[in-house]
């Protein structure tokens, strides 16, 4: 790495994973040796990126639940109305909707600020219910996220950068989904992998030719050699 190695803001699903959704093992080669802060910015519940940081040997620097939870320098903050999201999810189910996760809902068991719903759900009914509770629905390509408006990964990145004494424009952001757009807007440079949705591709500075972690690895290799 060079002394000018930039800090990273990395999505997880679709960005650090393979096409089957499994974490690409090369993540353990690239990220532990990155000579700058690495922020895991994800729609997943808070414990997931914290655990991944632990196993990678990274500082616990996390933006979880689409900006709903931010952890940096041992300080954690929460944004978003979990109770309202839960009330909306309950109403959605009462109106015939299905969260889609089965008897044990591991997706939401540890979620603090929003509710995630499987993509098999009735989207029209979900969005109608969300509007009645003044909530928004974000499609990450892996789930619908029922969340408080204005809570975004990009807001989380600004908070992390401030805590770390960095300018947000120092960061390079890599992602694949609509929920990465706000991060792309805050970071100084942004990349979308080839499997990204149209919103992410349109917002990114660069769209690489490779998909999933193949794309991320190509970006990291390029950044490390400059």
C-alpha positions in Angstrom: 0.0 0.0 0.0 1.1 3.6 -0.6 1.0 6.3 2.0 -1.9 7.8 0.1 -4.1 4.7 0.5 -7.7 6.0 0.8 -10.2 5.1 3.5 -13.0 2.8 2.2 -16.7 2.7 2.6 -17.7 -0.8 1.5 -21.1 -2.4 1.0 -21.3 -6.1 1.9 -24.0 -8.0 -0.1 -23.3 -8.0 -3.8 -20.0 -6.2 -3.2 -17.9 -8.4 -0.8 -19.9 -11.6 -1.7 -20.1 -13.9 -4.7 -23.1 -14.4 -6.9 -24.5 -17.0 -4.5 -24.4 -14.5 -1.6 -21.5 -16.0 0.3 -18.6 -13.9 1.5 -15.8 -14.2 -1.0 -12.7 -15.6 0.9 -10.4 -13.1 -0.8 -11.9 -10.5 1.5 -9.6 -12.0 4.1 -6.6 -11.2 1.9 -7.5 -7.7 0.9 -9.1 -5.9 3.8 -6.9 -6.8 6.9 -3.9 -5.3 5.2 -5.6 -2.1 3.9 -3.5 0.8 5.2 -6.4 3.1 5.9 -9.8 3.0 7.7 -12.3 0.5 6.3 -16.0 1.2 7.0 -18.5 -1.6 6.4 -21.7 0.1 5.2 -24.6 -2.3 4.9 -28.3 -2.8 5.1 -27.8 -5.8 7.3 -28.6 -5.8 11.0 -26.0 -4.3 13.3 -24.4 -7.6 14.6 -23.4 -8.7 11.1 -20.9 -6.1 10.1 -19.6 -6.0 13.7 -18.9 -9.7 13.5 -17.3 -9.4 10.1 -15.0 -6.6 11.4 -14.0 -8.9 14.3 -13.1 -11.8 12.1 -11.2 -9.6 9.6 -9.3 -8.0 12.4 -10.6 -4.6 11.5 -11.4 -1.7 13.8 -15.2 -1.8 14.6 -16.2 1.0 12.2 -19.7 0.2 10.9 -22.7 1.7 9.2 -25.5 -0.8 9.6 -29.2 -0.9 8.7 -28.9 1.6 5.9 -27.5 4.3 8.2 -29.7 3.5 11.2 -26.8 2.4 13.3 -23.3 4.0 13.3 -20.3 2.7 15.2 -16.9 4.5 15.1 -14.2 5.0 17.7 -16.2 2.9 20.3 -19.2 5.3 20.1 -22.5 4.0 18.7 -25.6 6.0 17.7 -29.0 5.1 16.4 -31.3 6.9 14.0 -34.7 5.7 12.9 -38.0 4.7 14.5 -37.9 0.9 15.0 -41.3 0.9 16.8 -43.0 2.7 14.0 -41.4 0.3 11.5 -42.6 -2.6 13.5 -46.1 -1.2 13.7 -46.2 -0.8 10.0 -44.9 -4.4 9.5 -47.6 -5.7 11.8 -50.2 -3.8 9.9 -48.8 -5.2 6.6 -49.2 -8.7 7.9 -52.7 -8.1 9.2 -53.6 -6.9 5.7 -52.5 -10.1 4.2 -48.8 -9.4 3.7 -46.0 -11.8 4.5 -42.5 -10.8 5.8 -41.2 -13.9 4.2 -38.7 -15.1 6.7 -40.4 -18.1 8.3 -41.0 -18.9 12.0 -37.7 -17.6 13.2 -37.0 -14.2 11.7 -33.2 -14.1 11.9 -33.2 -11.1 9.5 -34.9 -8.8 12.0 -34.2 -10.5 15.3 -31.3 -8.1 16.1 -32.3 -5.2 13.9 -32.6 -1.9 15.9 -33.9 0.8 13.6 -35.9 -0.7 10.7 -37.7 -3.8 9.4 -36.6 -5.9 6.4 -39.1 -7.8 4.2 -38.3 -10.6 1.7 -38.5 -9.6 -2.0 -41.3 -12.1 -2.5 -43.6 -9.8 -0.5 -46.5 -7.8 -2.1 -44.6 -4.6 -2.9 -47.7 -2.5 -3.7 -49.3 -3.4 -0.4 -46.0 -2.8 1.5 -45.5 0.6 0.0 -49.1 1.5 0.6 -48.8 0.5 4.3 -45.4 2.3 4.6 -46.9 5.5 3.4 -49.7 5.4 6.0 -47.0 5.3 8.7 -44.8 8.0 7.0 -42.1 5.5 6.3 -40.2 4.6 3.1 -39.4 1.4 1.4 -35.9 0.8 -0.1 -35.3 -2.1 -2.4 -31.6 -3.2 -1.9 -31.9 -6.1 -4.3 -31.8 -8.5 -1.3 -34.8 -7.2 0.7 -37.2 -4.4 1.1 -36.3 -2.2 4.0 -39.1 -0.4 5.8 -37.3 2.6 7.3 -37.5 6.2 8.5 -37.1 8.8 5.7 -33.8 10.6 5.8 -31.9 7.8 7.4 -29.2 6.8 4.9 -25.8 5.3 4.6 -24.4 8.6 3.3 -25.5 10.3 6.5 -23.8 7.6 8.5 -20.6 8.1 6.4 -20.5 11.8 7.3 -20.8 10.9 11.0 -18.1 8.3 10.8 -15.8 10.7 8.9 -16.3 13.3 11.6 -15.6 10.9 14.4 -12.4 9.7 12.7 -11.3 13.3 11.9 -11.5 12.7 8.2 -13.2 14.6 5.4 -15.9 12.4 3.8 -14.4 13.2 0.4 -11.3 11.2 1.3 -13.3 8.0 1.2 -13.7 5.7 -1.7 -17.2 4.0 -1.8 -17.9 0.7 -3.5 -21.4 -0.7 -3.8 -24.1 -2.3 -5.9 -27.5 -1.0 -4.9 -30.0 1.8 -4.4 -29.1 2.1 -0.8 -25.4 2.9 -1.8 -26.4 6.0 -3.8 -26.2 8.3 -0.7 -22.8 6.9 0.1 -21.6 7.6 -3.4 -22.9 11.2 -3.1 -20.8 11.8 0.1 -17.6 10.0 -0.8 -14.9 11.6 -2.9 -14.9 8.7 -5.4 -17.5 6.0 -6.0 -17.5 2.7 -7.8 -20.3 0.4 -8.7 -19.6 -3.3 -9.5 -21.1 -4.7 -12.7 -24.0 -6.5 -10.9 -25.2 -3.1 -9.5 -28.8 -1.9 -10.1 -29.4 1.1 -12.3 -29.6 3.6 -9.4 -26.2 2.7 -8.2 -24.7 2.6 -11.7 -26.1 6.0 -12.5 -24.8 7.5 -9.2 -21.3 6.0 -9.4 -18.3 7.8 -10.8 -17.1 4.5 -12.3 -18.9 1.2 -13.2 -16.4 -1.6 -13.4 -16.7 -4.5 -15.8 -16.5 -7.3 -13.2 -19.3 -8.4 -10.8 -19.5 -9.0 -7.1 -16.1 -9.3 -5.3 -14.3 -9.7 -8.6 -15.3 -6.1 -9.3 -14.3 -5.0 -5.8 -11.0 -6.7 -6.0 -10.2 -5.0 -9.3 -11.0 -1.6 -7.7 -8.9 -2.3 -4.6 -6.0 -3.5 -6.7 -6.1 -0.4 -8.8 -6.3 1.9 -5.7 -3.4 0.1 -4.0 -1.1 0.5 -7.0 -1.7 4.3 -7.5 
